[in-house]
Amino acid sequence: MIKLILKKGRDESLLRYHPWVFSGAIAQIQGNPKEGDLVAVHDCEGRYLACGHYQIGSIAVRVLSFTADPLAPDFLTVCIARAKAERAAIGLPSASTNCFRLVHGEGDGLPGLIIDWYDGVCVMQAHSVGMFRARSRIAEALKEVFGDELKAVYDKSSGTAPFKAGLDLIDGYLYKAPGFDSSSLTVQENGHRFEVNWVEGQKTGFFLDQRDNRFLVGKLAASRKVLNLFCYTGGFSVYALDGGASLVDSVDSSARAMALVEKNVALTGKADKHCGLCQDAIEYLGAVPEGKYDMIIVDPPAFAKHRGVLKNALRAYQRLNAAAISKVAPGGLVFTFSCSQVVDKIAFAELVFSAAAQTGRSVRIIDRLCQGGDHPVSIYHPEGEYLKGLLLYVE
């Protein structure tokens, strides 16, 4: 492997097992690595520290190992088997849940790789060139770990792998079991049924990180009038309907998403209590009469994907939350979320505080929310805790 030599004093994060090496920490590169190549990282005195995938940008290396050899034939198999065992330890899969995140990047020691499990179908997304180039070996490792349980492996990296690297970013199947021919499945999550289309849907087809928060919505929805903003395929709406909500309105600007919402709602048998609205969620909320809903769910897409737009994103989150808090009925609940990695928990809580103060209403935090346990966060990589939320009680 090509060697990267760090500047003096720039090895501290690696000695604390943080899995990123920033380009500004590198003093010398002995060779000419291509993006995606495995490189070895050494300190200024030549001591080996770690190895990982080289990439162009501020994060120059995503560390795969501080000890093991990523070139070993069984490296990916061992990592995926470990991830499977960790999910089993928290009860996944179960009789009521057959969809979950199997590999969560740095949280599972495989930075740049996401794999979601949908009742035997693995949908992978490579966020780095190194993982994209390893996609065939990843599929083989999945076959080794799951055997006959595996129905298919679908690569959906066209929207996540670095496009400037000149890769052949065409989504498609890396493996299909004999007789398998489908682009969607009806899966179960906590006993609720959802149709997942990994070919046409956003991300891998479903937002699995909100499983525990959807459960909480269902638990608290009885007899409430619920507004689900940025509803995507209606996960929160289904839980609210099954939880006994008196009505649920789902709003999303995507017609394709709304078509899936209607299919998922139909699976509940409670479509008469649901209304799907293909509209801009922020505009809809602005026009809603005060007090119409006593539960509002605000789960927008990431307003800030990098720090350059953070200030504008915080303002947008604040305006959105102020509108939700002002419109919810007295005694109502607001579930509010941010999935922007660059907006940390403290910044999110502060902007919600500012939004609440702007309305002048009495607001209490009932619960602090985060991603499910199948989206683990390495204790050495706190940046992995990207989903944060608050459950608010508004007088």
Order of alpha helices (4+ residues) and beta strands (2+ residues): beta-alpha-beta-beta-beta-beta-beta-alpha-beta-beta-beta-alpha-alpha-beta-beta-beta-beta-alpha-beta-alpha-beta-alpha-beta-alpha-beta-alpha-beta-alpha-beta-beta
